[in-house]
Amino acid sequence: EDGICDDTNLQIFNNPSASIKIYPNPASTYLRFTFNTFFGDELSLKLFNAIGQLILSKSNLSNITELDISELPEGIYNAQLTKKTNDLNEPEILNKNIIIQ
């Protein structure tokens, strides 16, 4: 993998067999999210800038999702992945900081 992020392979959503790779980090033209488990319409992504403004939102992610970030200004962003749950609990959320340069 390219990038300086040393934890690109993250365990997600309290599922030991489910993981995600987020790369490259830092990034300049695209961000790729690769899942080893298919979540279907359960998974959505939001990208926030450093002051908390929602910059991008995408739902129904596929196993490999690539985002064009070439028009975004340099900075640190927060990628928030949300998985719907079938019970009354809050959805599960994974947060990861992304550097765009």
Secondary structure, DSSP 8 states (H G I E B T S, - for coil): --BS-S--EEEETTEEEEEEEEE-BSBSSEEEEEESS--GGGEEEEEE-TT--EEEEEES--SEEEEE-TTS-SEEEEEEEEE--SSSS--EEEEEEEEE-
